[in-house]
Amino acid sequence: MWIRKLPILPTLITLLCVVIMFGLGIWQLERKAEKDERLLQIAERQLSQPYSLEEIIANLPRNSNASSVIDIQDFPVSFTGLADLDKVFFIDNKIVNGKTGYHVVIPITTSSGTTVLANFGWLRGNGIRGELPNLPIELHDYEVAKMQFSGVVSMPSINQMVTETNKKFGEFPALLQQIDLTQIEKHLSALAFHPSGRTYPFVVNLNPDPNTEFVRNWQAVVMSPEKHLGYAAQWFGLGIAALTIYLLSLMKLTHTKNNKEK
């Protein structure tokens, strides 16, 4: 059979590469579909009126799982409360327009006595590693009087490759590597911050405000669907190119053998 005449090692390597490349292309198309669905969901939910915290939490199933995350993600929410500036979390290594800084997360005590974590946005660092920047003076207004807060619900994803280094629970301001609700809970519990109230299991990314020093250009998705489509085209193209090169090489090899046999 003609299959037995094929060079074994080059054939196996080519087939393996083609399968991997086409698999990566299909994966990128699946990621594009997920991003399209996510952006459509955001657009739909932004058209709705802001929900209360109680309405948001009512949508959470009792058993937390991956499907429960999407139930409340991106919903607009509005609430009133007092910011506790004695318990500020700085989230390290946030870059905006090529400049390094921090996301500032502050617990808000609502009128009902519950606690919600609010991400006030990005604040530029002072250029000195290990030295946290001063909070804007505007924040003091949030501490002395109940203020209205509006934003969207965010369920922070945990990067398993990042190891949290801050184990000094209860010492503030606290510098964290990422928004890890479990770590934040440990810091707050170390001060018995909310012995009777509850802390909501999500973060509220506050809406953009031209009158604040914080930058709030929240990214709904890190990579756009168009980029995923472009990467898929590249992987399919590489797979086709590898297969084409193999076939051309095989034809040349066969032609050479035929000439020698004559």
Buried (B, 14 or more C-beta within 10 A) or exposed (E): EEEEEBEEEEEEEBEEBBEBBBEBBEBBBEBBEEBBEBBEBBEEBEEEEBBEBEEBBEEBEEEEEEEBEEEBBBBBBBBEBBBBBEBBBBBBEBEBEEEBBBBBBBBBBBEEEBBBBBBBBBBBBEEEEEEBBEBEEEBEEBEEEBBEBEBBBBBBEEEEEEEEEBEEBBEBBBBBBBBBBEBBBBBBBEBEBBEEEEBBBBBBBBBEEEEBBBBBEBEBBEEBBEBBBEBBEBBBEBBBEBBEEBEEEBEEBEEEEEEEEE
